[in-house]
Amino acid sequence: MTSETSSSSKLRNWAAIPQRYLKRELFPLLADLRLAIALLLAIAIFSITGTVIEQGQSLDFYQANYPENPALFGFLTWKVLLTLGLDHVYRTWWFLALLILFGSSLITCTFQRQIPSLRWFSRTWNFYTKPRQFEKFALSAELDQVSTEQLVPLLEKRRYRIFRRDNALYADRGIVGRIGPIIVHASMILILLGAIVGAMTGFFAQEMVPSGETFRIQNIFDAGPWAAGQIPKDWSVRVNRFWIDYTPEGTIDQFYSDLSVLDDQGAEIKRKTIHVNEPLRHRGVTLYQADWAIAAVRIRLNNSPILQLPMAPLDTGSGRIWGTWIPTKPDLSEGVSVLAKDLQGMLLVYDMEGKLISTVRQGMSTEVNGVTLAIAEIVGSTGLQIKADPGIPIVYTGFGLLMVSVLMSYISHSQIWALEETGKFYIGGRTNRAQVAFEREMLEILDGLESSKLEAKAVNSEKSLVPNS
């Protein structure tokens, strides 16, 4: 029996070790303000890094922009960038670990400091029944011939909540100022939770779709490990039309895409014309207008049917140009090159030696190599950025609460105690902020009490002068 008791005692001691470690070592460390500031600074630095360094680009992009020789800042090459995960900062394990650690710090601080301070504050909702209790106040006074009845209207005028018991009084104002810091912590935890949810379940895609075609979201550039459920499989999008508005000087003013969302049977369930800063949103997925290109040119040779030839971008180093080659003989022995730089309809026609032989506009024709070349249409492609981030509603909720709670935190919580005993009147108070304003308010209350005392003396004097009937 003794050995069993000893064994159970040892087990309890071993089980108590983790609890002691948590209470004495881990929790105080997590609740340390210095740790929270360091984590917040690290999160801010890496967030800036993720903003400066392009995220989710291809390997060729990073090799071209972050070469090994010369390395940016002497050390930042594409290998370093990819090894550290700086091409997708917000989805790296170490960034998510920082968010989780910072959230743990906030939660620990909330439960170890904020909520206990609120509980301590609730214990101060008592009545002071001994004069010596007023000595601890920096703002206190002792008056003669004053009662709580004279204090009540002065406090009511200043919107204090008043509680009375026997000859003691307690009043307070601005209690939301005590709750504000707790809601600040809760809102920041929501923001971190939303960021983690977005990083784990969101995705980012890009699509370049010719006008008139239907597509499903497939070209995923960046996605969280649990993003598969967010990628739509039961609906597609059709680009009804893409066009560009140009200024009188010939520069791009705005580009538009008329999009239709289609169900599995191809029926239209939603339609919207999007442009820059005006996206299409459907079932948590947002489609942004981001880019454009020339997809193809539709032509007619003599009396042939309309032919559609794809156009490819050309690397000229002097702006964006698209081109294609059009055969003018059935055996493909001769042909012309056609170039375009925008969707305004102007095409440049070059022979096989690279000489400009003609210019032609959309809807017009020209003679080349004994053939009538008619341009029916230049087909544009819309460049869409597609994003899903389920954490955004949580983040927005957190930011909304944060703004409200910050305003709440600026509200001063003022408390006043009073006691009437043996012909003496004791009053004292304190506040958690705006100390100067509270001192001024206390002086006004004391002046009001002195005025009430003088008025009471005057009334008593007048009564004493009236003869008895």
Backbone torsions as a table, in degrees:
resi	resn	phi	psi	omega
1	MET	NA	-37.3	-179.8
2	THR	-68.5	-41.4	179.6
3	SER	-64.9	-39.0	178.1
4	GLU	-63.8	-41.3	178.7
5	THR	-63.9	-40.7	179.2
6	SER	-64.3	-41.7	-179.9
7	SER	-64.2	-45.6	179.4
8	SER	-64.0	-34.7	177.5
9	SER	-65.6	-40.9	177.8
10	LYS	-63.5	-41.5	178.7
11	LEU	-61.2	-41.8	178.7
12	ARG	-64.1	-38.5	179.2
13	ASN	-65.3	-42.6	178.2
14	TRP	-65.1	-38.4	-179.8
15	ALA	-68.7	-26.9	-178.7
16	ALA	-78.6	-18.0	-178.7
17	ILE	-60.9	-49.6	177.8
18	PRO	-59.8	-37.7	179.8
19	GLN	-64.6	-42.8	178.3
20	ARG	-64.5	-39.3	178.6
21	TYR	-62.6	-43.9	-179.8
22	LEU	-62.6	-45.2	-175.0
23	LYS	-73.4	-37.2	-172.6
24	ARG	-95.9	-26.2	-174.0
25	GLU	-115.0	-59.9	-170.6
26	LEU	-71.1	-50.9	-177.3
27	PHE	-61.4	-45.6	176.1
28	PRO	-61.2	-35.0	178.0
29	LEU	-66.0	-45.0	179.8
30	LEU	-65.6	-34.4	-178.6
31	ALA	-81.7	-1.7	-178.6
32	ASP	-69.0	127.8	-179.0
33	LEU	-62.2	-34.4	-179.5
34	ARG	-64.1	-39.2	176.9
35	LEU	-64.7	-43.5	179.9
36	ALA	-61.2	-41.8	179.2
37	ILE	-65.3	-42.0	179.3
38	ALA	-63.1	-43.3	178.6
39	LEU	-64.8	-42.4	179.3
40	LEU	-63.4	-39.1	177.8
41	LEU	-65.2	-42.8	178.4
42	ALA	-62.8	-42.7	178.3
43	ILE	-62.0	-41.6	179.4
44	ALA	-64.0	-42.6	-179.1
45	ILE	-63.5	-46.3	-179.1
46	PHE	-71.3	-28.8	174.9
47	SER	-66.7	-40.0	176.1
48	ILE	-64.0	-40.5	177.6
49	THR	-60.0	-42.6	178.5
50	GLY	-67.7	-21.7	176.5
51	THR	-82.4	-38.8	-177.9
52	VAL	-73.9	-45.4	-179.4
53	ILE	-85.1	128.3	-179.5
54	GLU	-60.3	132.5	-175.1
55	GLN	-101.4	142.9	171.5
56	GLY	70.5	24.2	179.3
57	GLN	-88.6	173.3	-177.9
58	SER	-78.2	166.9	178.4
59	LEU	-62.6	-40.4	179.6
60	ASP	-61.1	-36.6	-179.6
61	PHE	-62.9	-47.4	-178.4
62	TYR	-69.6	-35.2	177.2
63	GLN	-65.1	-34.1	-179.4
64	ALA	-78.1	-35.2	-174.7
65	ASN	-96.6	-17.3	178.7
66	TYR	-130.2	66.7	-175.9
67	PRO	-69.8	164.9	178.7
68	GLU	-78.3	-26.1	-179.0
69	ASN	-141.7	109.4	0.6
70	PRO	-86.7	144.1	179.2
71	ALA	-77.8	142.1	178.3
72	LEU	-66.0	128.3	-176.8
73	PHE	60.2	15.4	177.5
74	GLY	85.0	-7.2	-177.2
75	PHE	-143.3	-23.2	-172.9
76	LEU	-85.1	100.1	176.3
77	THR	-113.9	173.5	-179.1
78	TRP	-65.0	-31.0	178.1
79	LYS	-67.8	-44.9	177.7
80	VAL	-62.3	-42.7	-177.5
81	LEU	-61.9	-45.4	-179.4
82	LEU	-72.9	-35.1	179.4
83	THR	-64.0	-42.0	-179.5
84	LEU	-80.6	-9.5	-178.8
85	GLY	78.7	22.4	-178.7
86	LEU	-73.6	-5.9	174.8
87	ASP	-83.6	-11.1	174.5
88	HIS	-148.4	62.9	-172.2
89	VAL	-53.9	-45.6	-169.4
90	TYR	-74.3	-4.6	178.6
91	ARG	-116.1	4.6	179.4
92	THR	-73.9	154.0	-178.2
93	TRP	-64.9	-34.7	-176.3
94	TRP	-74.2	-32.3	176.9
95	PHE	-70.9	-41.4	176.7
96	LEU	-64.8	-34.6	177.0
97	ALA	-64.9	-38.7	176.1
98	LEU	-61.7	-43.3	178.9
99	LEU	-62.9	-44.0	-179.8
100	ILE	-65.2	-41.9	-179.7
101	LEU	-65.6	-41.3	178.5
102	PHE	-66.0	-40.0	176.2
103	GLY	-63.1	-39.3	177.3
104	SER	-63.8	-38.5	177.8
105	SER	-63.1	-42.6	179.0
106	LEU	-65.1	-43.6	-179.2
107	ILE	-63.4	-44.6	179.9
108	THR	-62.6	-43.5	178.5
109	CYS	-63.2	-37.8	-179.8
110	THR	-62.8	-45.7	-175.7
111	PHE	-82.2	-25.1	-178.3
112	GLN	-92.6	-25.5	-175.1
113	ARG	-123.1	-50.0	-174.2
114	GLN	-68.5	-53.6	-178.4
115	ILE	-65.5	-43.6	175.0
116	PRO	-59.3	-35.4	177.3
117	SER	-66.6	-33.4	176.7
118	LEU	-69.1	-37.1	176.6
119	ARG	-66.2	-40.8	176.8
120	TRP	-62.1	-39.9	178.7
121	PHE	-62.4	-38.2	-180.0
122	SER	-65.0	-28.5	178.0
123	ARG	-73.7	-18.1	177.9
124	THR	-81.8	-0.6	176.2
125	TRP	-81.0	50.4	177.5
126	ASN	-120.4	176.4	-177.2
127	PHE	-105.1	134.2	176.8
128	TYR	-85.6	121.7	-173.7
129	THR	-113.2	4.2	179.6
130	LYS	-128.1	135.2	-178.1
131	PRO	-58.0	-33.3	-176.5
132	ARG	-67.0	-18.6	178.7
133	GLN	-68.1	-19.7	-178.9
134	PHE	-84.5	-8.0	-178.2
135	GLU	-71.9	-21.3	-177.5
136	LYS	-78.3	-12.2	-178.7
137	PHE	-80.2	138.3	172.4
138	ALA	-72.1	-27.8	178.3
139	LEU	-114.2	101.8	178.6
140	SER	-152.5	161.4	-179.8
141	ALA	-153.1	156.1	175.9
142	GLU	-123.8	123.4	-175.1
143	LEU	-122.7	160.4	175.7
144	ASP	-109.1	149.1	171.6
145	GLN	56.3	41.5	175.9
146	VAL	-128.6	145.4	-179.7
147	SER	-125.5	165.4	177.1
148	THR	-65.0	-26.1	177.7
149	GLU	-61.7	-32.8	178.0
150	GLN	-76.9	-25.6	-179.0
151	LEU	-79.2	-33.7	-174.1
152	VAL	-56.0	-50.8	-179.0
153	PRO	-63.2	-31.4	178.0
154	LEU	-66.5	-37.0	178.6
155	LEU	-75.3	-39.7	178.7
156	GLU	-61.8	-36.1	178.2
157	LYS	-61.9	-30.5	-179.2
158	ARG	-98.4	14.8	172.9
159	ARG	63.8	39.1	173.2
160	TYR	-85.5	146.2	169.0
161	ARG	-84.2	131.3	-171.4
162	ILE	-117.3	131.9	176.0
163	PHE	-127.0	134.1	-176.8
164	ARG	-128.9	145.8	173.9
165	ARG	-149.4	115.2	-177.4
166	ASP	56.3	-120.2	-177.1
167	ASN	-101.4	14.3	179.7
168	ALA	-111.2	155.2	-178.0
169	LEU	-141.1	141.2	172.6
170	TYR	-132.4	137.6	179.6
171	ALA	-142.4	145.1	176.3
172	ASP	-145.4	164.6	-179.4
173	ARG	-153.1	141.1	177.2
174	GLY	79.9	41.2	-177.4
175	ILE	-65.8	-24.8	-179.6
176	VAL	-64.1	-22.1	177.2
177	GLY	-63.7	-24.9	177.0
178	ARG	-79.4	-29.9	-177.6
179	ILE	-84.2	-24.9	-176.3
180	GLY	-51.6	-49.9	-179.3
181	PRO	-59.8	-34.7	178.4
182	ILE	-66.5	-41.0	179.1
183	ILE	-69.5	-31.9	174.3
184	VAL	-58.0	-48.0	179.0
185	HIS	-62.7	-43.3	-179.4
186	ALA	-62.8	-40.8	-179.9
187	SER	-66.6	-39.0	177.9
188	MET	-66.7	-36.4	176.1
189	ILE	-64.2	-40.1	176.4
190	LEU	-61.9	-42.2	179.5
191	ILE	-62.0	-44.6	178.3
192	LEU	-63.9	-41.5	178.9
193	LEU	-62.0	-43.0	178.2
194	GLY	-62.4	-40.1	178.1
195	ALA	-63.4	-40.8	179.7
196	ILE	-68.2	-43.2	178.3
197	VAL	-60.8	-43.9	178.5
198	GLY	-63.0	-41.1	-179.3
199	ALA	-67.7	-33.2	-176.0
200	MET	-86.1	-29.6	-172.8
201	THR	-118.5	-6.9	-177.9
202	GLY	-87.1	168.8	176.3
203	PHE	-148.0	162.0	179.0
204	PHE	-135.2	130.5	-177.9
205	ALA	-137.0	161.0	175.6
206	GLN	-134.7	138.6	178.4
207	GLU	-136.6	137.1	172.4
208	MET	-113.7	108.5	-169.3
209	VAL	-121.5	125.3	176.3
210	PRO	-65.3	151.6	178.1
211	SER	-60.7	132.7	178.6
212	GLY	96.2	-8.9	-177.1
213	GLU	-98.8	159.7	177.6
214	THR	-112.3	141.8	-177.8
215	PHE	-141.2	158.1	167.8
216	ARG	-111.6	152.2	-177.3
217	ILE	-72.7	112.5	-176.9
218	GLN	-134.1	-31.8	-173.4
219	ASN	-80.7	72.8	-176.3
220	ILE	-82.2	123.0	178.9
221	PHE	-93.0	-37.4	-175.5
222	ASP	-148.0	132.9	-177.7
223	ALA	-152.6	146.8	175.6
224	GLY	-75.4	164.7	-178.1
225	PRO	-64.4	-21.1	180.0
226	TRP	-114.4	30.9	-174.7
227	ALA	-87.1	-6.7	-174.9
228	ALA	-58.5	-36.6	-179.2
229	GLY	-71.6	-16.6	-179.7
230	GLN	-89.1	-21.6	-178.9
231	ILE	-73.7	120.0	-174.1
232	PRO	-67.5	135.3	177.2
233	LYS	-122.8	-12.4	-176.1
234	ASP	-108.4	11.1	174.5
235	TRP	-151.9	156.0	-179.0
236	SER	-132.5	178.0	-177.5
237	VAL	-131.4	135.0	176.2
238	ARG	-110.8	132.7	175.2
239	VAL	-89.7	98.6	-178.5
240	ASN	-66.3	-40.2	-178.8
241	ARG	-163.5	145.1	173.4
242	PHE	-128.4	133.9	178.6
243	TRP	-149.7	163.3	-177.8
244	ILE	-125.8	134.5	170.5
245	ASP	-95.1	131.4	-179.2
246	TYR	-111.5	152.0	174.7
247	THR	-79.2	165.2	176.6
248	PRO	-57.3	-25.0	179.1
249	GLU	-82.0	-5.2	177.6
250	GLY	95.7	1.2	177.7
251	THR	-89.0	160.3	-177.7
252	ILE	-73.0	127.6	176.0
253	ASP	-93.6	-47.1	-179.8
254	GLN	-164.9	148.4	173.0
255	PHE	-123.2	147.0	-168.9
256	TYR	-128.8	150.1	173.0
257	SER	-133.9	124.7	175.1
258	ASP	-92.4	108.4	-172.9
259	LEU	-112.4	145.1	173.7
260	SER	-125.6	132.3	174.2
261	VAL	-90.7	127.3	-175.6
262	LEU	-115.4	144.1	175.5
263	ASP	-84.3	-171.4	-177.2
264	ASP	-62.6	-28.0	-179.8
265	GLN	-90.2	2.5	178.8
266	GLY	85.2	7.1	179.0
267	ALA	-81.4	141.1	-178.9
268	GLU	-75.8	127.7	178.9
269	ILE	-114.7	-14.0	177.9
270	LYS	-161.5	145.2	-179.7
271	ARG	-144.4	138.2	179.5
272	LYS	-159.1	144.1	172.7
273	THR	-95.0	118.7	-177.2
274	ILE	-105.7	157.7	171.6
275	HIS	-150.6	-177.4	-177.2
276	VAL	-59.7	131.1	-178.5
277	ASN	71.6	10.6	175.2
278	GLU	-136.6	82.7	-173.9
279	PRO	-85.5	175.7	172.0
280	LEU	-106.0	130.4	179.2
281	ARG	-118.6	134.1	179.3
282	HIS	-152.7	119.8	176.2
283	ARG	51.4	47.3	176.0
284	GLY	80.7	-0.1	178.8
285	VAL	-108.6	134.0	-178.2
286	THR	-117.3	130.2	178.6
287	LEU	-110.1	118.2	-178.1
288	TYR	-105.0	143.8	170.7
289	GLN	-79.7	118.6	-171.9
290	ALA	-128.3	-30.8	-173.0
291	ASP	-154.2	-179.3	177.6
292	TRP	-156.5	164.7	177.3
293	ALA	-159.9	172.1	173.0
294	ILE	-102.4	120.5	-174.2
295	ALA	-89.2	-42.6	-173.2
296	ALA	-162.1	169.6	172.7
297	VAL	-127.7	135.5	179.7
298	ARG	-103.1	124.1	-172.4
299	ILE	-131.3	168.0	171.5
300	ARG	-136.2	129.7	175.9
301	LEU	-103.0	115.0	-173.2
302	ASN	54.0	-116.9	-177.7
303	ASN	-108.9	23.6	-177.9
304	SER	-73.0	164.1	170.9
305	PRO	-62.6	163.9	179.0
306	ILE	-70.3	128.1	178.8
307	LEU	-108.4	141.3	177.0
308	GLN	-112.1	118.5	-179.0
309	LEU	-113.0	131.2	179.7
310	PRO	-69.5	147.6	176.1
311	MET	-114.2	140.7	-176.9
312	ALA	-116.8	149.1	177.5
313	PRO	-70.6	143.1	179.7
314	LEU	-113.1	136.2	180.0
315	ASP	-88.5	95.0	-178.9
316	THR	-106.5	-16.1	-177.7
317	GLY	76.7	4.3	-177.8
318	SER	-132.9	42.0	178.9
319	GLY	110.0	176.0	-175.9
320	ARG	-87.9	125.1	179.1
321	ILE	-138.1	138.2	176.2
322	TRP	-117.3	147.5	-177.9
323	GLY	-146.8	162.4	174.4
324	THR	-153.1	166.6	179.3
325	TRP	-115.6	131.4	-177.3
326	ILE	-116.2	116.7	177.1
327	PRO	-71.8	141.2	178.0
328	THR	-111.1	-1.4	175.1
329	LYS	-129.1	146.3	-178.0
330	PRO	-59.6	-30.8	-179.1
331	ASP	-85.5	7.3	177.3
332	LEU	62.6	20.7	180.0
333	SER	-78.7	-21.8	177.6
334	GLU	-134.3	154.4	178.3
335	GLY	-175.2	-178.3	180.0
336	VAL	-133.6	153.2	174.7
337	SER	-99.3	137.5	-178.9
338	VAL	-120.9	129.0	-178.5
339	LEU	-121.4	146.9	176.0
340	ALA	-143.6	146.0	179.3
341	LYS	-115.7	-8.1	178.5
342	ASP	-159.4	-174.4	-179.3
343	LEU	-100.3	19.6	179.8
344	GLN	-79.0	-7.6	171.7
345	GLY	104.5	-0.3	-178.6
346	MET	-92.7	127.6	177.9
347	LEU	-120.8	143.4	175.7
348	LEU	-106.3	131.1	-176.4
349	VAL	-111.9	125.9	-179.1
350	TYR	-119.8	146.4	176.3
351	ASP	-81.8	-174.2	-175.2
352	MET	-73.5	-11.9	176.3
353	GLU	-95.9	2.1	177.4
354	GLY	86.1	17.4	179.5
355	LYS	-96.5	138.6	176.8
356	LEU	-71.3	120.5	-177.6
357	ILE	-112.3	-17.2	-178.6
358	SER	-168.3	159.2	168.3
359	THR	-125.9	141.7	-177.1
360	VAL	-143.8	144.6	179.7
361	ARG	-104.5	160.4	177.6
362	GLN	-58.4	131.6	-178.8
363	GLY	89.8	0.0	-179.8
364	MET	-120.2	176.7	-178.3
365	SER	-137.9	164.1	178.5
366	THR	-148.7	158.5	178.6
367	GLU	-94.9	124.5	176.2
368	VAL	-138.6	128.6	178.7
369	ASN	51.7	37.1	178.8
370	GLY	75.2	13.2	-179.2
371	VAL	-122.2	142.3	175.3
372	THR	-86.7	113.9	-179.7
373	LEU	-102.2	113.3	179.3
374	ALA	-108.5	132.7	179.1
375	ILE	-96.5	110.8	-179.2
376	ALA	-82.1	-43.4	-175.8
377	GLU	-165.8	145.0	168.7
378	ILE	-101.0	120.0	-174.2
379	VAL	-93.4	121.5	178.7
380	GLY	-93.1	158.7	174.3
381	SER	-117.4	140.2	176.5
382	THR	-96.2	135.2	175.9
383	GLY	-97.5	117.8	-175.9
384	LEU	-114.0	134.3	167.3
385	GLN	-100.2	129.0	-174.0
386	ILE	-121.5	128.6	-173.1
387	LYS	-139.3	141.0	171.4
388	ALA	-132.0	128.2	-179.6
389	ASP	-141.7	91.6	-179.4
390	PRO	-63.3	-14.6	-179.4
391	GLY	-82.0	-9.4	-176.0
392	ILE	-60.6	-46.5	178.1
393	PRO	-58.3	-35.9	178.5
394	ILE	-67.9	-42.0	179.2
395	VAL	-63.6	-44.4	179.1
396	TYR	-62.5	-40.2	176.8
397	THR	-61.8	-43.4	178.1
398	GLY	-61.9	-42.8	178.5
399	PHE	-65.5	-39.0	177.2
400	GLY	-61.4	-46.4	176.9
401	LEU	-63.2	-36.1	-179.2
402	LEU	-63.0	-44.1	179.5
403	MET	-63.5	-42.4	179.4
404	VAL	-65.9	-43.9	-176.1
405	SER	-69.6	-32.5	176.0
406	VAL	-63.7	-42.2	176.3
407	LEU	-63.9	-39.0	178.3
408	MET	-63.3	-36.8	-176.8
409	SER	-66.8	-22.3	179.7
410	TYR	-80.3	-9.3	179.7
411	ILE	-78.5	127.9	-179.5
412	SER	-77.3	136.7	174.0
413	HIS	-102.5	111.8	-176.6
414	SER	-110.6	139.6	-178.8
415	GLN	-130.5	139.8	179.4
416	ILE	-134.1	132.6	175.0
417	TRP	-117.2	149.3	177.8
418	ALA	-146.0	150.1	-179.8
419	LEU	-145.9	132.1	177.0
420	GLU	-111.8	118.1	-174.6
421	GLU	-153.2	128.3	175.1
422	THR	48.5	49.0	176.3
423	GLY	77.6	-1.7	178.3
424	LYS	-109.6	152.0	179.3
425	PHE	-127.0	121.8	-178.3
426	TYR	-110.9	137.5	179.6
427	ILE	-142.5	139.9	178.2
428	GLY	-155.5	160.2	-179.2
429	GLY	-161.8	170.2	177.1
430	ARG	-155.8	164.7	178.1
431	THR	-145.0	158.6	-178.4
432	ASN	-92.9	-10.6	174.6
433	ARG	-162.3	175.4	-176.6
434	ALA	53.6	52.4	-174.8
435	GLN	-62.0	-40.4	-177.8
436	VAL	-64.2	-43.7	179.4
437	ALA	-63.5	-37.5	179.7
438	PHE	-69.3	-38.6	176.5
439	GLU	-61.1	-41.2	178.7
440	ARG	-63.8	-40.4	179.9
441	GLU	-65.3	-41.5	178.2
442	MET	-62.4	-40.6	177.3
443	LEU	-62.9	-39.3	177.4
444	GLU	-64.5	-39.9	178.1
445	ILE	-64.1	-43.0	178.2
446	LEU	-63.8	-40.5	175.9
447	ASP	-62.1	-39.7	178.1
448	GLY	-63.9	-37.6	177.6
449	LEU	-67.2	-40.0	177.2
450	GLU	-63.8	-40.1	178.1
451	SER	-64.6	-41.1	178.1
452	SER	-63.1	-37.1	178.8
453	LYS	-65.5	-41.7	179.2
454	LEU	-66.5	-40.8	178.4
455	GLU	-63.6	-40.0	179.4
456	ALA	-64.6	-38.6	177.0
457	LYS	-63.9	-41.9	-179.7
458	ALA	-63.2	-41.7	179.5
459	VAL	-64.0	-42.1	179.5
460	ASN	-64.9	-36.0	178.3
461	SER	-65.2	-43.2	179.2
462	GLU	-63.3	-39.5	178.6
463	LYS	-64.0	-36.6	-178.5
464	SER	-70.2	-23.7	179.8
465	LEU	-83.1	-16.6	-178.8
466	VAL	-76.8	123.2	-179.9
467	PRO	-68.0	148.4	177.7
468	ASN	-71.1	137.6	-179.4
469	SER	-82.4	NA	NA
